[in-house]
């Protein structure tokens, strides 16, 4: 309750569905206050005769906007900035903007004396590649804005890189590795000055990126954190200006380095590793920022459960969801990006293929790679199967950007250099009658990835 005994009305600004958003809304209600899930269906701001009115009426906002997945994050940041001018907001928009831009994060931390990997961002191709030699035989090449491990590659000493991957800025970074074992990093979840939990994240087989979304394993480290890591995680969150964050660190030969400070870090993996949910602590921080009080004992009880059931405050839509699948054609113009360039080509959709694939020549032109592993494919007309290399590429479709692990094959005898598989098509509705190349009849692709 606030000072007059009324429940605090907490707006959770999240235009998407996620376990984390649902858990925060449920935790606010479980702590005796009123959550409002701010979504397309119920959110409005009106200016009348100089007065600004919010719908729904709220006392405080917990910002959970996923800006890394947004084509143009400035509009969403503008919405958050409206709230910031009117009510207290956790994870204020200026801090989130710094956090989602990985190089901006690194420069802010370095300026504050927090150790980060050496890195180079240059807008000129020659300048970026002139600095490549500083980083040894292998370096990290990543987009400045990205998520779930997408837009991140290892590049060799002789590989040329581009200042942009598709429409996004990219930079080079030192690769920090301490031992020869399985690649891992450390995620520390911070809310205010509290360490909610921590976990080691291990890279999946045939990969070096540790994101849980990519299939990495987790290990509880909450009670085994060194004191210097606790201090670094708290300081990093404070320097960026966030109220809650997932701080990613890696240990090198000369201490700990901060890799990222994530303002909307998921905590499904954290709960899996530690049995602790960050949602009640975020709810507590928001309620207190709105002038309310909570029972700390109840907060501790709630952290043992990740309640991601549909919250009672989820607004009911009176019109079709704005997130209905985008319709694409049997053939579509796409932007394919690798580490050294991008090409716009016509791709063919094939819902029968598990994985997207690109032509060998195109892969070389854009610098797709390095090769992660081999996959087995089979022909629809033959029982025999064969192996193909797979690489990470970024494929832009209809304004959206997808980082996928695509197979490479010689498609010179085929009409289209790119095949869109279900790894991309799951996000769209395919209209087989629509074609950007004007052809009337479609031939089905004869090869598909062999499951298992």
VEXBAVO-182454 format. One record per residue (C-alpha): residue in three letters; x, y, z. Coordinates in steps of 0.5 Angstrom, whole numbers, plus 500, padded with zeros to 3 digits. Example, Ala and Ser with C-alpha at 12.3 -4.5 7.8 and 13.67 -1.06 7.14 Angstrom:
ALA525491516 SER527498514 
//
This chain:
UNK500500500 UNK502507499 UNK502513504 UNK494513504 UNK493506504 UNK492505497 UNK495500493 UNK500502488 UNK498502481 UNK504499477 UNK505499469 UNK509494466 UNK511496459 UNK511490455 UNK508490448 UNK510483447 UNK508476451 UNK514473455 UNK514469462 UNK518474465 UNK513480464 UNK507475466 UNK511473472 UNK512481474 UNK505482473 UNK503476478 UNK508478483 UNK505485483 UNK498482485 UNK501477490 UNK504483494 UNK498486494 UNK498492489 UNK495493482 UNK499491476 UNK497494469 UNK500490463 UNK501496458 UNK500493451 UNK497496444 UNK490494447 UNK490499453 UNK495504452 UNK494511450 UNK496518452 UNK492524451 UNK493532452 UNK487536453 UNK488544455 UNK495543457 UNK493537461 UNK497530460 UNK492524462 UNK495516462 UNK491510460 UNK491506464 UNK492511470 UNK498509473 UNK503511479 UNK510508476 UNK512504470 UNK517498470 UNK520498463 UNK520491459 UNK521494452 UNK525489448 UNK528494444 UNK534489441 UNK529486437 UNK526492434 UNK527495427 UNK527502429 UNK527502437 UNK527510437 UNK519510437 UNK519505443 UNK524509447 UNK519515445 UNK514512448 UNK518510455 UNK520517455 UNK513520455 UNK512516462 UNK519518464 UNK516525464 UNK510524468 UNK511518473 UNK517514476 UNK520509471 UNK525503472 UNK530502467 UNK529509464 UNK530510457 UNK536514456 UNK540508460 UNK536503456 UNK539506450 UNK546506452 UNK545498455 UNK542496448 UNK548499444 UNK554494446 UNK559499444 UNK556504448 UNK555500454 UNK563498453 UNK565505453 UNK561508459 UNK564502463 UNK571503461 UNK570510462 UNK568509469 UNK574504470 UNK571497469 UNK575492465 UNK572491458 UNK575487452 UNK579491447 UNK574493442 UNK574498435 UNK568501432 UNK569504425 UNK565507420 UNK570506415 UNK571499412 UNK579500411 UNK579503418 UNK576497421 UNK580492418 UNK586496419 UNK585495426 UNK584487426 UNK591485427 UNK591488434 UNK586482436 UNK590476435 UNK588470431 UNK581470433 UNK577476434 UNK569477436 UNK565481431 UNK558483433 UNK553488431 UNK552493436 UNK545492437 UNK543484438 UNK540479442 UNK540472444 UNK547471441 UNK544473434 UNK549478430 UNK556475433 UNK561471430 UNK568469431 UNK573471425 UNK580469423 UNK586474422 UNK585474414 UNK577475414 UNK575482412 UNK569485416 UNK564490414 UNK562496419 UNK555494418 UNK551488418 UNK545489414 UNK542495417 UNK546495423 UNK553498426 UNK558492427 UNK565492431 UNK571488433 UNK572486440 UNK578482443 UNK576475444 UNK577473452 UNK578466453 UNK582463460 UNK582455459 UNK581450454 UNK575447456 UNK568448454 UNK566456453 UNK563459459 UNK561466461 UNK557468468 UNK551472468 UNK549476475 UNK542478475 UNK542485479 UNK536489482 UNK537495485 UNK543493490 UNK541486491 UNK544480487 UNK538476486 UNK542470483 UNK548468478 UNK549462474 UNK555460469 UNK552459462 UNK556454458 UNK556454450 UNK552448446 UNK556443442 UNK559446436 UNK558453438 UNK562458443 UNK556463444 UNK553461451 UNK546464451 UNK541460454 UNK536461448 UNK541458443 UNK541451448 UNK547453452 UNK547449459 UNK547453466 UNK550452473 UNK548455479 UNK553460482 UNK549464487 UNK553462493 UNK560462490 UNK560469487 UNK567472488 UNK567479492 UNK570482486 UNK564480481 UNK559482486 UNK562489486 UNK563489479 UNK556487477 UNK553492482 UNK558498479 UNK556496472 UNK549496473 UNK549503477 UNK554506471 UNK549504466 UNK544507470 UNK539501470 UNK535499476 UNK535492474 UNK540488469 UNK543481467 UNK550483467 UNK555478463 UNK562477465 UNK568473463 UNK574471467 UNK581472463 UNK588471465 UNK588478468 UNK581478472 UNK574479470 UNK571483464 UNK564485463 UNK561483456 UNK554486456 UNK549489461 UNK542487459 UNK536491461 UNK531486459 UNK535480461 UNK531474461 UNK530470468 UNK528463465 UNK535460465 UNK536464472 UNK530460475 UNK532453472 UNK539454475 UNK538457481 UNK531456483 UNK530463484 UNK525468480 UNK527476479 UNK520478478 UNK518479486 UNK524483487 UNK523487480 UNK515488483 UNK518490490 UNK523495487 UNK517498482 UNK512498488 UNK517502492 UNK519507487 UNK511508487 UNK511510494 UNK508503496 UNK510498501 UNK511491501 UNK512485506 UNK520483505 UNK518476507 UNK513475502 UNK518477497 UNK522472499 UNK517466499 UNK515469492 UNK522468489 UNK522461489 UNK516460484 UNK516463477 UNK509464476 UNK508465468 UNK501464468 UNK497469464 UNK496475469 UNK489477471 UNK491484468 UNK492482461 UNK488487457 UNK482484452 UNK483486445 UNK477488442 UNK480488435 UNK485483431 UNK492483435 UNK497488432 UNK502482432 UNK498478426 UNK503474422 UNK506478416 UNK504475409 UNK510474405 UNK510470398 UNK513464395 UNK519468393 UNK521474396 UNK527479396 UNK531479402 UNK537482405 UNK543477406 UNK549479411 UNK555476413 UNK561479416 UNK564482410 UNK558485406 UNK551484404 UNK547482398 UNK540483396 UNK537477392 UNK530473391 UNK529468396 UNK524462395 UNK520460401 UNK520452403 UNK515450409 UNK518443408 UNK525445409 UNK527445417 UNK533450415 UNK534456411 UNK540455406 UNK544459401 UNK548459395 UNK556457396 UNK558463392 UNK553468395 UNK556465402 UNK563467400 UNK561474397 UNK558476404 UNK563473408 UNK558468411 UNK562463417 UNK566461420 UNK563454419 UNK560451425 UNK558444424 UNK556439418 UNK548437417 UNK545431414 UNK540433408 UNK536428404 UNK533428397 UNK526428396 UNK527423390 UNK533419393 UNK534415399 UNK541418400 UNK543423404 UNK549428404 UNK553433409 UNK553440408 UNK556446412 UNK552450416 UNK554458418 UNK551464422 UNK548469417 UNK543475418 UNK537475413 UNK532481413 UNK525479410 UNK520485410 UNK523489415 UNK525484420 UNK532481421 UNK533474423 UNK540471425 UNK539463423 UNK544458422 UNK544456415 UNK546451410 UNK551452405 UNK550449398 UNK551450391 UNK545453388 UNK548455381 UNK543450378 UNK537453381 UNK533459380 UNK534462387 UNK540463391 UNK537463398 UNK532458400 UNK527460406 UNK526454411 UNK522454417 UNK527457422 UNK525463418 UNK518462416 UNK515460422 UNK515468423 UNK510469417 UNK504466413 UNK506464406 UNK502466400 UNK504461395 UNK500465389 UNK505471391 UNK511472387 UNK516478387 UNK519475380 UNK512474377 UNK513467375 UNK506463375 UNK508456377 UNK512454383 UNK517448383 UNK518445390 UNK525444393 UNK527437393 UNK531437399 UNK530438406 UNK534437412 UNK534430415 UNK531431422 UNK535428428 
//
